[in-house]
């Protein structure tokens, strides 16, 4: 039997959203997708589509068609195991400081600790140096507090990571969740030169709106300083990416569309900038009871019109959610650890005071001493054992690990929000496949 005669089947991991001009397909295992001609659905129903038809061949290439004898669940399980526990990848979330120059109304942090201690910085360096010869990827996420409040720590360790990656030839990439206040024309180029090239910066609306929720410690506006720093980045030729995040609530939602228009006028059609809209939640802060928030489902439903508007304004959006591992929480990975300024090792950056989250300690000699009993609930209670997750069409995207903390708190397996909204989400993120017009014609 030739390859063109072999029985095929539609992949269990192909999602679809029909449109008048075609059908959006996304395969959560391969990450391939786009807008295909409508006749793709007929080809997906055939057990032996004619692979001389370019559209059928494309569906096979993109993973929407798979050989009939492939056990896709077993393949996804192997994929999950290899990614979650591979030892040639190391992801470290580093708290350069647990202090912050802002006092945001919805913040959950307690600001009990200062900058990363010298012995902890030494431990991080030695850990990376010891792991360096066996690494293919070192991924660093800077967190806080405000990580650039202690930019000297960021610079010191970034220089070390760059040097070790050059010595051993592994890929080094770094991200910072920053309020943007210190991402100045003086500091930004130096950070980018040392490998910190991806930023998330929050703006909750125009100045009058933003400055009500994201004010300086002790009071005072922050919008104008952040905006000036963003304009510098936009006007530069620096190699970076920046996610502009809007935290929305009933208090600022009505202002969001006009503000997104402003963002589009300023940063639209620059591929370095993307938008992320997220509903404000009660995340454990002292002001939780005073916050005006949407219900969970309602909040994420309200994000979709904002994304639709952003697309019309030339702003890209975060679209990895349905890609392989795109909705997996970092805390569920066996090769991801957050290191606080004291050297305490945690899995989750939200539940910092939760004893279940205190899984180990980093020592000055680079030893990462972990409590296996505390670690296991974070990394194993997912699609590796949950049969409902195993059969789900978006399993390769979240692997039952969208939020281990929710599972530990409720006993129920949480699904990523995109699962409920994927039919609306796909048209926002996917483009017509190459040669769409030609593929419309029957072979």
GUNUBA-599123 format. One record per residue (C-alpha): residue number from 0; residue in three letters; x, y, z. Coordinates in Angstrom, 3 decimals, decimal comma. Example, Ala and Ser with C-alpha at 12.3 -4.5 7.8 and 13.67 -1.06 7.14 Angstrom:
BEGIN
ATOM; panu; vexgu; xx; yy; zz
ATOM; 0; ALA; 12,300; -4,500; 7,800
ATOM; 1; SER; 13,670; -1,060; 7,140
//
This chain:
BEGIN
ATOM; panu; vexgu; xx; yy; zz
ATOM; 0; UNK; 0,000; 0,000; 0,000
ATOM; 1; UNK; 1,428; 3,388; -0,970
ATOM; 2; UNK; 1,436; 6,414; 1,319
ATOM; 3; UNK; -1,407; 7,941; -0,722
ATOM; 4; UNK; -3,502; 4,799; -0,136
ATOM; 5; UNK; -2,829; 4,403; 3,597
ATOM; 6; UNK; -5,908; 4,922; 5,804
ATOM; 7; UNK; -5,980; 8,298; 7,506
ATOM; 8; UNK; -8,169; 9,871; 10,166
ATOM; 9; UNK; -8,911; 13,326; 11,424
ATOM; 10; UNK; -6,658; 14,239; 14,337
ATOM; 11; UNK; -8,425; 14,275; 17,680
ATOM; 12; UNK; -6,479; 17,470; 18,403
ATOM; 13; UNK; -7,776; 19,530; 15,472
ATOM; 14; UNK; -10,137; 22,345; 16,479
ATOM; 15; UNK; -12,393; 24,051; 13,979
ATOM; 16; UNK; -14,428; 27,233; 13,614
ATOM; 17; UNK; -16,505; 27,598; 10,463
ATOM; 18; UNK; -16,683; 30,901; 8,625
ATOM; 19; UNK; -18,453; 32,013; 5,453
ATOM; 20; UNK; -15,179; 32,148; 3,554
ATOM; 21; UNK; -13,677; 28,921; 4,893
ATOM; 22; UNK; -12,903; 27,039; 8,066
ATOM; 23; UNK; -10,333; 27,845; 10,717
ATOM; 24; UNK; -8,409; 24,772; 11,854
ATOM; 25; UNK; -5,832; 24,603; 14,632
ATOM; 26; UNK; -4,031; 21,455; 15,714
ATOM; 27; UNK; -2,996; 21,687; 19,330
ATOM; 28; UNK; -0,354; 18,969; 18,976
ATOM; 29; UNK; 1,534; 20,361; 15,968
ATOM; 30; UNK; 0,676; 24,027; 16,498
ATOM; 31; UNK; -0,208; 24,341; 12,796
ATOM; 32; UNK; -3,350; 26,088; 11,693
ATOM; 33; UNK; -4,986; 28,772; 9,609
ATOM; 34; UNK; -7,989; 29,551; 7,478
ATOM; 35; UNK; -8,494; 26,684; 5,006
ATOM; 36; UNK; -11,013; 26,369; 2,157
ATOM; 37; UNK; -14,347; 24,941; 3,340
ATOM; 38; UNK; -13,803; 21,725; 1,429
ATOM; 39; UNK; -11,107; 20,836; 3,968
ATOM; 40; UNK; -13,901; 19,505; 6,185
ATOM; 41; UNK; -14,940; 17,009; 3,504
ATOM; 42; UNK; -11,362; 15,817; 3,166
ATOM; 43; UNK; -11,075; 15,365; 6,935
ATOM; 44; UNK; -14,078; 13,036; 6,837
ATOM; 45; UNK; -12,563; 10,734; 4,211
ATOM; 46; UNK; -10,609; 7,683; 5,320
ATOM; 47; UNK; -8,439; 7,800; 2,193
ATOM; 48; UNK; -8,296; 11,321; 0,783
ATOM; 49; UNK; -6,401; 11,721; -2,469
ATOM; 50; UNK; -3,038; 13,143; -1,415
ATOM; 51; UNK; -2,395; 14,367; -4,931
ATOM; 52; UNK; -4,884; 17,055; -3,968
ATOM; 53; UNK; -2,664; 19,868; -2,573
ATOM; 54; UNK; -5,210; 20,681; 0,127
ATOM; 55; UNK; -5,300; 17,070; 1,369
ATOM; 56; UNK; -1,495; 17,005; 1,378
ATOM; 57; UNK; -1,452; 20,230; 3,396
ATOM; 58; UNK; -3,908; 18,844; 5,934
ATOM; 59; UNK; -1,621; 15,841; 6,394
ATOM; 60; UNK; 1,465; 18,038; 6,682
ATOM; 61; UNK; -0,183; 20,296; 9,285
ATOM; 62; UNK; -1,308; 17,316; 11,366
ATOM; 63; UNK; -5,055; 17,620; 10,828
ATOM; 64; UNK; -4,917; 14,236; 9,102
ATOM; 65; UNK; -2,895; 11,465; 10,762
ATOM; 66; UNK; -2,293; 7,777; 9,982
ATOM; 67; UNK; -5,147; 5,648; 11,228
ATOM; 68; UNK; -2,881; 3,437; 13,354
ATOM; 69; UNK; -1,402; 6,291; 15,399
ATOM; 70; UNK; -2,353; 6,344; 19,089
ATOM; 71; UNK; -2,578; 10,098; 19,550
ATOM; 72; UNK; -3,174; 9,925; 23,298
ATOM; 73; UNK; -0,014; 7,868; 23,826
ATOM; 74; UNK; 1,923; 10,231; 21,584
ATOM; 75; UNK; 0,708; 13,252; 23,559
ATOM; 76; UNK; 1,672; 11,544; 26,814
ATOM; 77; UNK; 5,211; 10,940; 25,543
ATOM; 78; UNK; 5,344; 14,548; 24,395
ATOM; 79; UNK; 4,280; 15,758; 27,833
ATOM; 80; UNK; 6,745; 13,570; 29,692
ATOM; 81; UNK; 9,675; 14,634; 27,541
ATOM; 82; UNK; 8,859; 18,338; 27,901
ATOM; 83; UNK; 7,872; 18,487; 31,566
ATOM; 84; UNK; 10,859; 16,596; 32,888
ATOM; 85; UNK; 13,675; 17,092; 30,380
ATOM; 86; UNK; 16,942; 18,000; 32,083
ATOM; 87; UNK; 18,498; 19,907; 29,181
ATOM; 88; UNK; 16,042; 22,783; 29,749
ATOM; 89; UNK; 16,082; 24,966; 32,848
ATOM; 90; UNK; 13,536; 27,689; 33,597
ATOM; 91; UNK; 14,276; 29,962; 36,535
ATOM; 92; UNK; 11,934; 32,679; 37,790
ATOM; 93; UNK; 14,167; 35,048; 39,719
ATOM; 94; UNK; 13,060; 37,639; 42,255
ATOM; 95; UNK; 15,727; 40,319; 41,974
ATOM; 96; UNK; 13,826; 42,085; 44,767
ATOM; 97; UNK; 10,516; 41,671; 46,538
ATOM; 98; UNK; 10,139; 45,428; 46,945
ATOM; 99; UNK; 8,279; 47,651; 44,501
ATOM; 100; UNK; 8,056; 51,371; 43,776
ATOM; 101; UNK; 4,338; 50,952; 42,918
ATOM; 102; UNK; 1,333; 50,208; 45,109
ATOM; 103; UNK; -1,254; 48,864; 42,669
ATOM; 104; UNK; -4,772; 48,532; 44,050
ATOM; 105; UNK; -5,082; 44,837; 43,101
ATOM; 106; UNK; -1,570; 43,698; 44,040
ATOM; 107; UNK; -1,307; 40,605; 46,238
ATOM; 108; UNK; 2,330; 40,911; 47,319
ATOM; 109; UNK; 3,407; 41,747; 50,859
ATOM; 110; UNK; 6,827; 43,417; 50,211
ATOM; 111; UNK; 8,431; 41,696; 53,183
ATOM; 112; UNK; 11,884; 41,194; 51,661
ATOM; 113; UNK; 14,466; 43,326; 49,905
ATOM; 114; UNK; 16,959; 42,605; 47,115
ATOM; 115; UNK; 18,313; 39,151; 46,381
ATOM; 116; UNK; 20,977; 38,324; 48,938
ATOM; 117; UNK; 24,612; 38,062; 47,756
ATOM; 118; UNK; 24,818; 34,361; 48,710
ATOM; 119; UNK; 21,654; 33,676; 46,712
ATOM; 120; UNK; 23,050; 35,486; 43,664
ATOM; 121; UNK; 26,148; 33,342; 44,002
ATOM; 122; UNK; 23,999; 30,233; 44,268
ATOM; 123; UNK; 22,127; 31,139; 41,073
ATOM; 124; UNK; 25,401; 31,678; 39,221
ATOM; 125; UNK; 26,829; 28,371; 40,375
ATOM; 126; UNK; 23,621; 26,503; 39,600
ATOM; 127; UNK; 23,668; 27,774; 36,019
ATOM; 128; UNK; 27,409; 27,143; 35,660
ATOM; 129; UNK; 27,022; 23,565; 36,912
ATOM; 130; UNK; 24,061; 22,871; 34,635
ATOM; 131; UNK; 25,576; 24,697; 31,666
ATOM; 132; UNK; 27,395; 21,797; 29,956
ATOM; 133; UNK; 24,173; 19,788; 29,687
ATOM; 134; UNK; 21,756; 22,571; 28,750
ATOM; 135; UNK; 20,103; 23,285; 25,425
ATOM; 136; UNK; 17,986; 26,133; 26,792
ATOM; 137; UNK; 18,165; 28,447; 29,775
ATOM; 138; UNK; 14,996; 30,489; 30,187
ATOM; 139; UNK; 14,992; 33,270; 32,773
ATOM; 140; UNK; 11,921; 35,151; 33,977
ATOM; 141; UNK; 12,541; 38,212; 36,124
ATOM; 142; UNK; 9,859; 38,891; 38,702
ATOM; 143; UNK; 9,332; 40,837; 41,888
ATOM; 144; UNK; 8,221; 43,176; 43,427
ATOM; 145; UNK; 9,453; 45,254; 40,580
ATOM; 146; UNK; 12,511; 43,449; 39,166
ATOM; 147; UNK; 14,123; 46,593; 37,753
ATOM; 148; UNK; 13,911; 48,247; 41,188
ATOM; 149; UNK; 17,048; 46,126; 41,730
ATOM; 150; UNK; 18,374; 46,409; 38,180
ATOM; 151; UNK; 21,933; 45,936; 39,360
ATOM; 152; UNK; 21,018; 42,363; 40,372
ATOM; 153; UNK; 19,406; 41,801; 36,975
ATOM; 154; UNK; 22,495; 43,106; 35,209
ATOM; 155; UNK; 24,940; 41,115; 37,313
ATOM; 156; UNK; 23,202; 37,798; 36,758
ATOM; 157; UNK; 22,342; 38,521; 33,112
ATOM; 158; UNK; 26,028; 39,057; 32,348
ATOM; 159; UNK; 26,783; 35,694; 33,927
ATOM; 160; UNK; 24,027; 33,903; 31,994
ATOM; 161; UNK; 25,271; 35,410; 28,740
ATOM; 162; UNK; 28,848; 34,333; 29,437
ATOM; 163; UNK; 27,892; 30,758; 30,386
ATOM; 164; UNK; 25,610; 30,378; 27,363
ATOM; 165; UNK; 28,416; 31,514; 25,068
ATOM; 166; UNK; 30,851; 29,119; 26,756
ATOM; 167; UNK; 28,611; 26,057; 26,400
ATOM; 168; UNK; 26,597; 26,973; 23,320
ATOM; 169; UNK; 23,087; 26,697; 24,729
ATOM; 170; UNK; 20,243; 29,099; 23,956
ATOM; 171; UNK; 19,608; 31,762; 26,557
ATOM; 172; UNK; 16,417; 33,816; 26,626
ATOM; 173; UNK; 15,030; 36,161; 29,265
ATOM; 174; UNK; 11,751; 37,892; 30,087
ATOM; 175; UNK; 10,773; 40,483; 32,685
ATOM; 176; UNK; 7,387; 41,252; 34,172
ATOM; 177; UNK; 8,003; 44,922; 34,866
ATOM; 178; UNK; 5,911; 48,003; 35,509
ATOM; 179; UNK; 8,105; 49,800; 32,960
ATOM; 180; UNK; 8,956; 52,736; 35,209
ATOM; 181; UNK; 12,699; 52,003; 35,185
ATOM; 182; UNK; 12,911; 50,737; 31,600
ATOM; 183; UNK; 14,570; 53,985; 30,652
ATOM; 184; UNK; 16,594; 55,002; 27,583
ATOM; 185; UNK; 19,686; 54,605; 29,767
ATOM; 186; UNK; 18,890; 51,134; 31,143
ATOM; 187; UNK; 16,904; 49,410; 28,394
ATOM; 188; UNK; 19,741; 49,073; 25,826
ATOM; 189; UNK; 22,076; 47,547; 28,430
ATOM; 190; UNK; 19,455; 45,020; 29,509
ATOM; 191; UNK; 18,691; 44,051; 25,918
ATOM; 192; UNK; 22,384; 43,684; 25,132
ATOM; 193; UNK; 22,653; 41,158; 27,972
ATOM; 194; UNK; 19,825; 39,012; 26,635
ATOM; 195; UNK; 16,773; 40,469; 28,414
ATOM; 196; UNK; 14,692; 41,102; 25,313
ATOM; 197; UNK; 11,099; 40,334; 26,283
ATOM; 198; UNK; 8,988; 42,513; 28,551
ATOM; 199; UNK; 5,444; 42,648; 29,881
ATOM; 200; UNK; 4,310; 46,135; 30,870
ATOM; 201; UNK; 0,869; 46,997; 32,224
ATOM; 202; UNK; -1,099; 50,101; 31,321
ATOM; 203; UNK; -4,642; 50,118; 32,681
ATOM; 204; UNK; -5,853; 52,893; 30,405
ATOM; 205; UNK; -4,994; 56,516; 29,649
ATOM; 206; UNK; -3,203; 58,513; 32,324
ATOM; 207; UNK; -6,312; 59,531; 34,281
ATOM; 208; UNK; -7,447; 55,889; 34,497
ATOM; 209; UNK; -4,082; 54,157; 34,873
ATOM; 210; UNK; -2,897; 56,453; 37,655
ATOM; 211; UNK; -5,890; 55,472; 39,821
ATOM; 212; UNK; -4,874; 51,814; 39,971
ATOM; 213; UNK; -1,114; 51,850; 39,407
ATOM; 214; UNK; 0,302; 54,634; 41,525
ATOM; 215; UNK; 3,708; 55,162; 43,108
ATOM; 216; UNK; 4,411; 54,003; 46,623
ATOM; 217; UNK; 3,325; 56,962; 48,721
ATOM; 218; UNK; 1,100; 58,210; 45,904
ATOM; 219; UNK; 1,790; 59,904; 42,629
ATOM; 220; UNK; 1,266; 59,236; 38,907
ATOM; 221; UNK; 3,198; 56,694; 36,861
ATOM; 222; UNK; 1,658; 56,728; 33,383
ATOM; 223; UNK; 3,714; 59,505; 31,793
ATOM; 224; UNK; 7,044; 57,955; 32,777
ATOM; 225; UNK; 6,066; 54,538; 31,443
ATOM; 226; UNK; 4,702; 56,039; 28,225
ATOM; 227; UNK; 7,917; 57,954; 27,603
ATOM; 228; UNK; 9,935; 54,761; 28,052
ATOM; 229; UNK; 7,670; 52,901; 25,628
ATOM; 230; UNK; 8,009; 55,658; 23,048
ATOM; 231; UNK; 11,782; 55,362; 23,318
ATOM; 232; UNK; 11,584; 51,627; 22,685
ATOM; 233; UNK; 9,239; 52,116; 19,728
ATOM; 234; UNK; 11,498; 54,711; 18,119
ATOM; 235; UNK; 14,615; 52,577; 18,631
ATOM; 236; UNK; 15,942; 49,782; 16,449
ATOM; 237; UNK; 16,519; 47,576; 19,502
ATOM; 238; UNK; 15,776; 43,850; 19,258
ATOM; 239; UNK; 13,009; 43,201; 21,794
ATOM; 240; UNK; 9,374; 42,167; 22,199
ATOM; 241; UNK; 6,892; 43,824; 24,523
ATOM; 242; UNK; 3,471; 42,716; 25,682
ATOM; 243; UNK; 1,256; 45,641; 26,603
ATOM; 244; UNK; -1,114; 44,328; 29,267
ATOM; 245; UNK; -4,402; 45,883; 30,286
ATOM; 246; UNK; -5,912; 44,723; 33,567
ATOM; 247; UNK; -9,605; 45,522; 33,186
ATOM; 248; UNK; -12,524; 45,658; 35,596
ATOM; 249; UNK; -15,978; 47,267; 35,609
ATOM; 250; UNK; -14,201; 50,467; 36,650
ATOM; 251; UNK; -12,100; 50,864; 33,484
ATOM; 252; UNK; -13,629; 48,541; 30,884
ATOM; 253; UNK; -15,562; 51,278; 29,081
ATOM; 254; UNK; -12,329; 53,234; 28,629
ATOM; 255; UNK; -10,455; 50,273; 27,176
ATOM; 256; UNK; -11,556; 50,432; 23,486
ATOM; 257; UNK; -10,537; 54,076; 23,082
ATOM; 258; UNK; -7,245; 53,379; 24,833
ATOM; 259; UNK; -6,588; 50,386; 22,584
ATOM; 260; UNK; -7,152; 52,734; 19,631
ATOM; 261; UNK; -4,445; 54,975; 21,067
ATOM; 262; UNK; -2,133; 51,995; 21,499
ATOM; 263; UNK; -2,823; 51,020; 17,899
ATOM; 264; UNK; -2,059; 54,513; 16,619
ATOM; 265; UNK; 1,223; 54,485; 18,526
ATOM; 266; UNK; 2,430; 50,866; 18,436
ATOM; 267; UNK; 0,209; 49,211; 15,837
ATOM; 268; UNK; 1,808; 47,273; 12,983
ATOM; 269; UNK; 5,091; 47,114; 14,912
ATOM; 270; UNK; 5,586; 43,348; 15,399
ATOM; 271; UNK; 7,578; 43,970; 18,546
ATOM; 272; UNK; 4,419; 45,012; 20,415
ATOM; 273; UNK; 1,451; 42,815; 21,329
ATOM; 274; UNK; -1,619; 43,228; 23,513
ATOM; 275; UNK; -2,827; 41,126; 26,439
ATOM; 276; UNK; -6,145; 41,921; 28,158
ATOM; 277; UNK; -6,802; 40,294; 31,520
ATOM; 278; UNK; -9,638; 40,723; 34,020
ATOM; 279; UNK; -8,689; 41,948; 37,460
ATOM; 280; UNK; -9,191; 39,267; 40,088
ATOM; 281; UNK; -9,091; 38,944; 43,824
ATOM; 282; UNK; -5,596; 37,514; 43,942
ATOM; 283; UNK; -5,012; 37,586; 47,690
ATOM; 284; UNK; -4,193; 41,238; 48,302
ATOM; 285; UNK; -5,160; 43,340; 51,283
ATOM; 286; UNK; -7,710; 45,304; 49,224
ATOM; 287; UNK; -9,452; 42,287; 47,664
ATOM; 288; UNK; -12,810; 42,970; 49,297
ATOM; 289; UNK; -12,854; 46,524; 47,964
ATOM; 290; UNK; -12,133; 45,519; 44,363
ATOM; 291; UNK; -14,854; 45,759; 41,745
ATOM; 292; UNK; -14,320; 42,685; 39,557
ATOM; 293; UNK; -16,116; 40,634; 36,954
ATOM; 294; UNK; -17,071; 37,028; 37,519
ATOM; 295; UNK; -14,461; 34,662; 36,107
ATOM; 296; UNK; -16,362; 33,599; 32,989
ATOM; 297; UNK; -17,760; 37,065; 32,311
ATOM; 298; UNK; -14,329; 38,626; 32,607
ATOM; 299; UNK; -12,697; 36,450; 29,993
ATOM; 300; UNK; -15,702; 36,790; 27,671
ATOM; 301; UNK; -15,200; 40,541; 27,815
ATOM; 302; UNK; -11,590; 40,197; 26,690
ATOM; 303; UNK; -12,639; 38,950; 23,246
ATOM; 304; UNK; -14,161; 42,231; 21,977
ATOM; 305; UNK; -11,017; 44,012; 23,133
ATOM; 306; UNK; -8,873; 41,623; 21,094
ATOM; 307; UNK; -11,131; 42,039; 18,076
ATOM; 308; UNK; -10,744; 45,801; 18,331
ATOM; 309; UNK; -6,981; 45,488; 18,850
ATOM; 310; UNK; -6,675; 43,441; 15,669
ATOM; 311; UNK; -8,459; 46,168; 13,700
ATOM; 312; UNK; -5,954; 48,649; 15,157
ATOM; 313; UNK; -2,936; 46,681; 13,954
ATOM; 314; UNK; -2,036; 45,251; 17,345
ATOM; 315; UNK; -1,035; 41,621; 17,576
ATOM; 316; UNK; -2,022; 39,530; 20,550
ATOM; 317; UNK; -0,626; 36,682; 22,570
ATOM; 318; UNK; -1,673; 33,641; 20,552
ATOM; 319; UNK; 0,302; 30,744; 21,988
ATOM; 320; UNK; -2,545; 29,528; 24,219
ATOM; 321; UNK; -3,646; 26,806; 21,782
ATOM; 322; UNK; -0,161; 25,912; 20,621
ATOM; 323; UNK; 1,630; 22,917; 22,140
ATOM; 324; UNK; 2,179; 23,692; 25,856
ATOM; 325; UNK; 0,756; 27,196; 25,290
ATOM; 326; UNK; -1,626; 26,960; 28,263
ATOM; 327; UNK; 0,641; 25,007; 30,620
ATOM; 328; UNK; 1,432; 26,780; 33,868
ATOM; 329; UNK; 5,164; 27,048; 34,534
ATOM; 330; UNK; 4,550; 25,640; 38,029
ATOM; 331; UNK; 3,563; 22,284; 36,520
ATOM; 332; UNK; 6,923; 21,746; 34,840
ATOM; 333; UNK; 9,520; 19,688; 36,611
ATOM; 334; UNK; 12,310; 21,893; 35,242
ATOM; 335; UNK; 10,876; 25,249; 36,357
ATOM; 336; UNK; 11,650; 26,848; 39,715
ATOM; 337; UNK; 11,085; 30,275; 41,226
ATOM; 338; UNK; 13,856; 31,523; 43,486
ATOM; 339; UNK; 13,009; 34,219; 45,998
ATOM; 340; UNK; 15,454; 36,771; 47,362
ATOM; 341; UNK; 16,109; 34,567; 50,430
ATOM; 342; UNK; 16,914; 31,534; 48,273
ATOM; 343; UNK; 13,594; 29,880; 49,081
ATOM; 344; UNK; 12,406; 27,847; 46,107
ATOM; 345; UNK; 8,722; 27,997; 45,169
ATOM; 346; UNK; 6,697; 26,746; 42,205
ATOM; 347; UNK; 4,023; 29,440; 42,011
ATOM; 348; UNK; 4,566; 33,213; 42,013
ATOM; 349; UNK; 1,074; 33,924; 43,377
ATOM; 350; UNK; 0,810; 31,755; 46,503
ATOM; 351; UNK; 4,040; 33,023; 48,013
ATOM; 352; UNK; 2,936; 32,538; 51,618
ATOM; 353; UNK; 1,350; 29,124; 51,045
ATOM; 354; UNK; 3,373; 26,453; 52,833
ATOM; 355; UNK; 2,575; 23,948; 50,063
ATOM; 356; UNK; 4,453; 26,231; 47,688
ATOM; 357; UNK; 7,716; 26,185; 49,645
ATOM; 358; UNK; 9,354; 23,269; 47,867
ATOM; 359; UNK; 13,041; 23,813; 48,562
ATOM; 360; UNK; 16,075; 26,010; 49,091
ATOM; 361; UNK; 18,929; 27,186; 46,896
ATOM; 362; UNK; 22,319; 27,184; 48,630
ATOM; 363; UNK; 25,342; 29,350; 47,880
ATOM; 364; UNK; 27,226; 26,422; 46,319
ATOM; 365; UNK; 24,513; 26,033; 43,669
ATOM; 366; UNK; 22,789; 23,078; 45,314
ATOM; 367; UNK; 19,031; 23,065; 44,728
ATOM; 368; UNK; 17,663; 21,128; 47,701
ATOM; 369; UNK; 14,075; 20,098; 46,930
ATOM; 370; UNK; 11,321; 18,518; 49,042
ATOM; 371; UNK; 10,028; 15,738; 46,784
ATOM; 372; UNK; 6,800; 15,275; 48,764
ATOM; 373; UNK; 5,862; 18,946; 48,310
ATOM; 374; UNK; 7,027; 19,035; 44,698
ATOM; 375; UNK; 5,005; 16,129; 43,341
ATOM; 376; UNK; 1,492; 17,661; 43,590
ATOM; 377; UNK; 2,647; 20,533; 41,377
ATOM; 378; UNK; 4,075; 18,403; 38,588
ATOM; 379; UNK; 2,122; 15,127; 38,463
ATOM; 380; UNK; -1,576; 15,716; 39,118
ATOM; 381; UNK; -2,487; 16,468; 35,486
ATOM; 382; UNK; -3,160; 14,694; 32,185
ATOM; 383; UNK; -0,584; 12,061; 33,071
ATOM; 384; UNK; -3,241; 10,537; 35,335
ATOM; 385; UNK; -6,486; 12,405; 34,532
ATOM; 386; UNK; -8,362; 10,425; 31,856
ATOM; 387; UNK; -10,735; 13,299; 31,050
ATOM; 388; UNK; -7,777; 15,542; 30,246
ATOM; 389; UNK; -6,177; 12,793; 28,178
ATOM; 390; UNK; -9,145; 12,657; 25,795
ATOM; 391; UNK; -9,605; 16,435; 25,511
ATOM; 392; UNK; -8,968; 18,106; 22,147
ATOM; 393; UNK; -6,781; 20,800; 23,694
ATOM; 394; UNK; -4,786; 18,369; 25,851
ATOM; 395; UNK; -1,451; 19,104; 24,038
ATOM; 396; UNK; -1,940; 22,781; 24,820
ATOM; 397; UNK; -2,522; 22,539; 28,580
ATOM; 398; UNK; -1,880; 18,870; 29,461
ATOM; 399; UNK; -4,273; 19,247; 32,377
ATOM; 400; UNK; -1,848; 21,718; 33,921
ATOM; 401; UNK; -3,450; 25,108; 33,355
ATOM; 402; UNK; -3,236; 25,880; 37,078
ATOM; 403; UNK; -1,929; 23,319; 39,580
ATOM; 404; UNK; -2,783; 25,666; 42,443
ATOM; 405; UNK; -6,468; 25,673; 41,501
ATOM; 406; UNK; -6,453; 21,872; 41,392
ATOM; 407; UNK; -4,843; 21,701; 44,835
ATOM; 408; UNK; -7,346; 24,191; 46,251
ATOM; 409; UNK; -10,556; 22,833; 44,736
ATOM; 410; UNK; -9,830; 19,216; 43,855
ATOM; 411; UNK; -11,155; 19,937; 40,354
ATOM; 412; UNK; -9,124; 20,032; 37,181
ATOM; 413; UNK; -9,139; 23,637; 35,891
ATOM; 414; UNK; -9,394; 24,240; 32,154
ATOM; 415; UNK; -7,763; 27,198; 30,405
ATOM; 416; UNK; -10,229; 29,938; 29,561
ATOM; 417; UNK; -9,495; 29,648; 25,863
ATOM; 418; UNK; -11,110; 26,199; 25,792
ATOM; 419; UNK; -14,603; 27,645; 26,141
ATOM; 420; UNK; -13,941; 30,443; 23,660
ATOM; 421; UNK; -11,733; 28,800; 21,063
ATOM; 422; UNK; -14,239; 29,182; 18,197
ATOM; 423; UNK; -14,123; 32,958; 18,697
ATOM; 424; UNK; -10,411; 32,919; 19,434
ATOM; 425; UNK; -9,207; 31,143; 16,278
ATOM; 426; UNK; -10,214; 33,898; 13,804
ATOM; 427; UNK; -8,322; 36,423; 15,902
ATOM; 428; UNK; -5,052; 34,533; 15,771
ATOM; 429; UNK; -4,943; 32,617; 12,482
ATOM; 430; UNK; -4,342; 33,826; 8,929
ATOM; 431; UNK; -5,362; 32,203; 5,621
ATOM; 432; UNK; -3,041; 29,340; 4,706
ATOM; 433; UNK; -0,562; 29,992; 1,917
ATOM; 434; UNK; -2,187; 29,623; -1,499
ATOM; 435; UNK; -5,699; 29,786; -0,043
ATOM; 436; UNK; -7,324; 30,858; -3,326
ATOM; 437; UNK; -5,665; 28,102; -5,340
ATOM; 438; UNK; -6,553; 25,458; -2,754
ATOM; 439; UNK; -10,222; 26,371; -3,017
ATOM; 440; UNK; -10,278; 24,833; -6,473
ATOM; 441; UNK; -10,926; 21,100; -6,531
ATOM; 442; UNK; -7,913; 19,014; -7,483
//
